[in-house]
């Protein structure tokens, strides 16, 4: 990661935290985020390829985080990378798989406000065997309004990057615990939010859960069996549900399920 300009420095630190001193390893890919004090123009490069040039730092940083994730996915040839939010409750993990627009980030934020540990709102990694599941740590990324929907008081500008409809929110601002880096999965919930929809939660058979979860595996082309073996093992051991809802006040049954003993 390289940056130039104060706005780029602040945005990079928000997205990836304090990286500390660089190590001696040769990078697989280099991203360069640049801003200037005398101009609103922001640029983002991956190597020599320009990913963005415009006046929205928020859009550039969102593309930067996605580019970093895609770079990791393209090199992941053991274990599965799943498009999912990941939260923890004690040593146990709650997995929320789904495509963009399914409501992963908003539900993830709502659950962190109710005491779950935040690990990721976008992707997680599950190594072969009985290893714990790891999250891709980053700020929560909201596209559109989020403060009112979550029932929060207006949030000041400090620590939040709002730009061109994109809000990057450090989980600490939601009072989310972020100390744990990995959890053992205990529950899989496939969320689908639609305003004013009726509530519904249905237990999936392992076969149906496998089919749904395979649709969210990001690194299938790097795996000899397309991830089928690991996903089948996961859904055989972990309960999976579909969740449809239109309001957060419908979600007491979900909270009860998460709090239930394993």
C-alpha positions in Angstrom: 0.0 0.0 0.0 1.3 3.4 -1.0 -0.4 6.8 -0.6 0.3 10.5 -1.2 -1.6 13.4 0.2 -3.3 13.9 3.6 -6.8 12.7 2.5 -5.3 9.5 1.0 -3.3 8.9 4.2 -6.4 9.3 6.4 -8.5 7.1 4.0 -5.8 4.3 3.9 -5.5 4.2 7.7 -9.3 4.0 8.0 -9.5 1.1 5.5 -6.5 -0.9 6.8 -5.5 0.4 10.2 -2.0 1.2 11.3 0.2 -1.0 9.1 3.4 -0.2 11.1 6.8 -0.6 9.5 7.0 -2.4 6.1 8.6 -5.8 6.2 11.2 -7.2 3.7 8.8 -9.4 1.7 8.4 -8.4 -2.0 4.8 -7.4 -2.6 2.6 -9.5 -4.9 0.7 -6.3 -5.9 1.0 -2.6 -5.1 -1.8 -0.2 -4.8 -1.3 3.6 -4.9 -3.9 6.0 -3.6 -3.2 9.7 -4.3 -4.9 13.0 -3.4 -3.7 16.6 -3.7 -4.3 19.6 -1.4 -4.9 21.9 -4.3 -7.4 19.7 -6.1 -10.4 17.4 -5.4 -9.0 14.8 -7.9 -8.3 11.4 -6.4 -6.5 8.6 -8.2 -6.1 4.9 -7.5 -3.7 2.6 -9.3 -3.0 -1.1 -9.1 0.5 -1.3 -10.4 0.4 0.8 -13.6 -3.3 0.2 -14.2 -5.6 3.1 -13.2 -8.6 1.8 -11.2 -10.2 5.2 -10.5 -9.8 8.9 -11.3 -12.4 11.3 -10.0 -13.5 13.4 -7.0 -14.8 10.7 -4.6 -12.3 9.4 -2.1 -15.0 7.2 -0.7 -15.5 5.4 -4.1 -11.7 5.1 -4.5 -11.2 3.6 -1.0 -14.1 1.1 -1.6 -12.4 0.0 -4.9 -9.1 -0.2 -3.0 -10.5 -2.5 -0.4 -12.2 -4.6 -3.0 -9.0 -4.7 -5.1 -7.0 -5.9 -2.1 -9.6 -8.6 -1.4 -9.6 -9.7 -5.0 -5.8 -10.0 -5.0 -6.0 -12.3 -1.9 -8.8 -14.4 -3.5 -6.8 -14.8 -6.8 -3.9 -16.3 -4.8 -5.9 -18.5 -2.4 -5.5 -22.1 -3.5 -6.2 -23.9 -0.2 -9.3 -23.4 1.9 -12.4 -21.6 0.7 -13.0 -17.8 0.6 -16.7 -17.1 1.1 -18.5 -13.9 0.3 -20.1 -13.4 3.8 -20.3 -11.3 6.9 -18.8 -13.0 9.9 -19.6 -12.4 13.6 -18.6 -14.1 16.8 -20.4 -14.9 20.0 -17.8 -16.2 22.4 -15.8 -18.9 20.5 -18.7 -19.5 18.1 -19.2 -17.9 14.7 -22.3 -16.7 12.8 -21.9 -16.7 9.1 -24.1 -14.4 6.9 -23.4 -15.4 3.2 -24.8 -13.7 0.2 -24.2 -11.5 -2.8 -24.0 -7.8 -2.9 -27.4 -6.2 -2.1 -28.6 -9.1 0.1 -28.3 -7.0 3.3 -25.2 -8.6 4.8 -23.6 -5.3 6.0 -26.7 -3.8 7.5 -27.6 -7.0 9.4 -24.0 -7.4 10.5 -24.0 -3.9 11.9 -27.4 -4.5 13.7 -26.0 -7.6 15.3 -22.8 -5.9 16.5 -25.0 -3.3 18.2 -26.5 -6.2 20.1 -23.1 -7.5 21.4 -21.7 -9.8 18.8 -18.1 -9.6 17.8 -17.4 -8.1 14.4 -14.9 -9.9 12.1 -16.0 -8.9 8.6 -18.9 -7.6 6.5 -17.7 -8.9 3.2 -15.5 -12.1 3.2 -14.1 -14.8 5.3 -11.6 -17.6 4.9 -12.2 -21.2 6.0 -9.1 -23.4 6.0 -9.2 -27.2 5.4 -9.9 -29.4 8.4 -11.2 -28.1 11.7 -9.5 -24.7 11.6 -11.5 -21.7 12.8 -12.9 -19.2 10.3 -11.1 -15.9 9.8 -12.6 -12.6 8.7 -11.3 -10.0 6.2 -11.0 -7.1 8.6 -12.2 -3.7 7.2 -14.6 -0.9 8.0 -18.2 -1.6 7.5 -19.1 -0.3 4.0 -22.6 1.1 3.6 -24.0 2.3 0.3 -26.8 4.7 1.1 -28.4 5.6 4.4 -27.5 3.6 7.5 -27.7 5.8 10.7 -31.5 6.1 10.7 -32.0 2.5 9.6 -29.9 1.2 12.5 -31.7 3.5 15.0 -28.5 5.5 15.9 -28.1 9.0 16.9 -26.4 11.2 14.2 -22.7 10.3 14.0 -20.1 13.0 13.8 -17.6 13.3 11.0 -14.7 12.0 13.0 -13.7 8.5 12.0 -16.3 8.1 9.3 -15.6 8.6 5.6 -18.7 9.7 3.8 -18.4 10.4 0.1 -20.6 10.0 -3.0 -23.1 7.7 -1.2 -20.5 5.5 0.3 -19.9 5.4 4.1 -16.9 3.6 5.6 -17.6 3.1 9.3 -15.0 1.7 11.7 -16.7 -1.0 13.8 -15.5 0.6 17.0 -18.0 3.5 16.3 -20.8 0.9 16.7 -19.2 -0.2 20.0 -18.3 -3.5 18.3 -15.8 -5.8 19.9 -13.1 -6.6 17.4 -10.5 -8.4 19.4 -11.0 -11.9 18.2 -9.6 -12.7 14.8 -11.2 -16.2 14.2 -14.1 -18.3 15.4 -15.5 -21.8 14.9 -18.6 -21.6 12.8 -21.8 -22.7 14.6 -24.6 -21.1 12.6 -25.1 -20.1 8.9 -27.9 -17.6 8.0 -28.6 -16.6 4.4 -30.2 -13.2 4.8 -32.6 -11.5 2.3 -33.9 -8.0 3.2 -36.8 -6.4 1.4 -38.6 -3.4 2.8 -41.9 -4.3 4.4 -41.4 -8.0 3.7 -42.9 -10.6 6.0 -40.6 -12.4 8.4 -39.6 -16.0 7.6 -36.8 -18.3 8.8 -36.4 -21.8 7.5 -34.0 -24.5 8.4 -32.1 -25.9 5.4 -31.1 -29.5 4.8 -27.3 -30.0 4.5 -27.7 -30.6 0.7 -29.7 -27.3 0.1 -27.3 -25.4 2.4 -24.3 -26.8 0.4 -25.8 -25.6 -2.9 -26.5 -22.1 -1.5 -23.1 -21.8 0.1 -21.2 -22.9 -3.0 -22.8 -20.0 -4.9 -20.8 -17.6 -2.5 -17.4 -19.3 -2.7 -15.1 -16.7 -4.4 -12.0 -18.8 -5.2 -13.6 -21.9 -6.8 -11.4 -21.8 -9.9 -8.3 -22.2 -7.7 -9.6 -25.4 -6.0 -9.4 -28.8 -7.5 -12.9 -29.7 -6.4 -14.3 -26.2 -6.6 -14.6 -26.1 -2.9 -17.3 -28.8 -2.8 -15.5 -31.0 -0.2 -15.0 -28.3 2.4 -18.4 -26.7 2.0 -20.1 -30.1 2.3 -18.2 -30.8 5.5 -19.1 -27.4 6.8 -22.9 -27.7 6.1 -23.0 -31.2 7.5 -21.8 -30.0 10.9 -23.3 -26.5 11.1 -27.0 -25.6 11.1 -28.1 -23.4 8.2 -31.2 -21.2 7.7 -32.7 -18.8 5.2 -33.9 -15.5 6.6 -36.4 -13.1 5.0 -37.3 -9.9 6.8 -38.4 -6.3 6.2 -37.8 -4.7 9.6 -35.3 -5.2 12.3 -38.0 -5.5 15.0 -39.0 -8.8 13.4 -35.6 -10.4 14.3 -36.2 -11.6 17.9 -36.3 -15.2 16.7 -32.9 -14.8 15.1 -31.4 -13.4 18.3 -32.9 -16.3 20.2 -31.4 -18.8 17.8 -27.9 -17.1 18.1 -28.1 -17.2 21.9 -29.3 -20.8 22.1 -26.7 -23.4 23.3 -24.7 -25.1 20.6 
